[in-house]
Amino acid sequence: MTAQRKVLITGCAGFIGSNLADRLCRKGVEVIGVDNLAYGLASQIPPGVVFHKLDIRDPAIFPLFQDVDVTFHLAAKNCITDCQNDPVETASINVAGTVNVFEAALKAGTRKVVYAESSAIYEGSTRLPTPETDEAPQSFYALSKQAAHLFALGYARFHAIKLTGLRYFCVYGPRQDYRRTIPPVMSAFIIKLLRGESPTIYGSGDKRRDFIHVDDINDFHELCITSAATDGQVFNLGSGLNYSVRDIYEHVSALLNIRLPASFCADLPGEAQVTLADISRAQRVGWSPKIGLDDGLRTMIEFIQKNATES
């Protein structure tokens, strides 16, 4: 990857966006960051980023796309519970905001836009592992992501712009958003156990999830910058393995050497029972996940011990 490239990242203060920005800055890439800080944290933006506090729905973002080679559109309203409670704002951010980013990139002549979809698009699917063709969105969040995907198809059809959609499965790692109304399961378990509190499991704990470390995700992001083989496609990004919520609790407890009984609450509505990615399409363009579950959890534990136990 050459230092001459100029990359714009929306959601650069969020979990995935800040990790990507940090990696690219360390490699000498010029990074423009856009975030309204509604969900992201200013403290997570790497020093090398040229940052603009703006909402992706604001036309004021358009000039920032000048001379940008690749845009990573990662900004979103992405807590399923919050999206269910406010479908109007969900559509405004995830659909209208995404279209605004596509339009800005198009008018500026950006070579390529890589945009975040979600494995939530497979909520109603019973096919496992799930391929990219088996779309079955259920929740308002998933519907908003599918709507953005349909607009991406429209932009690809009517305009000469390269678009790549990434369907992240359960991404974890340092800087994961533990401040959500209901935090991601790994962060929630680690924080509770470090505080000497019993973690909460929603439902029976038998739901199974495909977890993928953020560093593996960013390997694919880099591939998107350099490889034309990723143009114009949608890719599942998962590990191709899955674990139950109980499994995750056992792994976290063992790594921390802290044993406390979990408390069980009513299940959360609108969530898939099992997720498992068919990653064969991503593998065909030269990517494969490398970080095992325990190694990945250790990076989270180290980060949370330093940053989040008092939050």
HUTAPE-V764088 format. One record per helix or strand. SS is the DSSP state (h for helix, s for strand). FROM is the first residue (numbers start at 1). LEN is the number of residues. If there is no record, write none. Layout:
ss->SS from->FROM len->LEN
ss->SS from->FROM len->LEN
//
This chain:
ss->s from->6 len->5
ss->h from->15 len->12
ss->s from->30 len->6
ss->h from->42 len->3
ss->s from->50 len->4
ss->h from->59 len->7
ss->s from->70 len->4
ss->h from->80 len->6
ss->h from->87 len->22
ss->s from->112 len->5
ss->h from->119 len->4
ss->s from->130 len->1
ss->h from->140 len->19
ss->s from->162 len->7
ss->s from->170 len->3
ss->h from->185 len->10
ss->s from->200 len->3
ss->s from->208 len->2
ss->s from->211 len->3
ss->h from->214 len->13
ss->h from->228 len->3
ss->s from->234 len->4
ss->s from->243 len->2
ss->h from->245 len->12
ss->s from->263 len->3
ss->s from->274 len->1
ss->s from->277 len->1
ss->h from->280 len->5
ss->h from->293 len->15
//
